[in-house]
């Protein structure tokens, strides 16, 4: 159980560092507007699934995935410099559709309110 808590703590640090890197250091236009929503780290700290969201069409999501995969080596090197870890985890970027789903639900509720005359 102790390893799981460490994985959560290290995952939180990874989340912050990756978000800062995407915001300030990664210059690839395909990753503009990408939001890192979570990190799930294996208990041995060697594999990190980084969940991200980006608003837009399927083509923008695919472009963001390609951009993130392209920046993976740079991000891993920077994490190695910034965090004191025995192993820098392998990073796998996974699209997280929950923000788009929430945004879609907000639009649906807004349309229902308008249709009922409660705007």
N, C-alpha and C positions, 0 to 999 in steps of 0.2 A: 504493500500500500504506500510505503514511503516513496518508492520510485514514481508512482502515479502523481503524487503531489509535486515532486521535482519536475516532472514532465509538464505539469500545468504552469508552474512558475517560469520555467525556461520558455514554454510556449508563449506566455504573456510578453516576455522580453523580445522574443522573435517577432511577435506581432507588431510591437512598437517600432522595432528597428526596420522591419520590412516596409511598414507604412511610411516612415521617414525617408527611407531610400527611394521609394517610388515617388514621393512628393518632391524631394530635393535633388536627387542624384541621377536617377534613370531618365535619360533624355529621349527615349523612344516615344514618338507621338501615339503609338498604338496603346500605350498604358495610361494615357491621360484620362482622368476620370475614374480610374480603377480604385475601388475601396476594398481594403483588406478587412474581412469580416470575422475571421477566426483562424486559429492554428490548432491542429490536433497533432501532438507529438507522440511518437511511440515511447513506451516505457524505457527503452534502452537509449533514447534520445538520438537515434541515428536516422530517423525518417520523419519528416514534417510535411503534413498536408496543410497547405495554406489556402484557405477559402477566400475567394474574392467575388466582388459584384461590380458590375458596370451597367449603367442604364443604356438602352439603345436596342437596335435591331440585332438579329442573329449574326450578321456580318461584323458588327462592332464587337460583339462578344468573342467571336472567333479571332478577330484581329488582336484583341486584348490577350487572348490565350497565347497566340503566336509571339506577341511582344514580351509577355511574361516569361515564356519558355526561353526566348532569346536572351533575356536579362538574367536568367537563373545563375549562370556562372559568376557574373559580376556581383549579384546579391549575396551569393554564398561566400565569395572572397571578402566582401565588406563585413558580413556577419562574423567571419573568422577574425577580422581585425578589431571589431567593436566589442564582442562578447568573449568572455573567458570560458571556453568550453573545451573539453577533451576532444570531442569530435564535432565538427560542423555538420549538422544533419543534411541529408539529401532532401531537396525541396521539390515538392510536387504541387503545382498550382491546380486548384479545382474550382470551377465556377459554382457560385452559390446563388441560386435564383430567388432567395427569399425577399430581398429588397424590391425586385421587380414585381413579385407577387403582391407584396404589401402596397406598392404604388398602384398596381392594377385594382386592388380591392378598394383603395381610397377613391379612385375614379368611379368605380361602380357605385359605391355608397353616395357619392356626390350626385351622380345621375339619378339615383332613386329619390334623393331629397328634392331635386329639381322637379322630377316628375310628379311628386306629391305636393309640390307648391310650397316647400319649406325652406327655400333658399333665403 
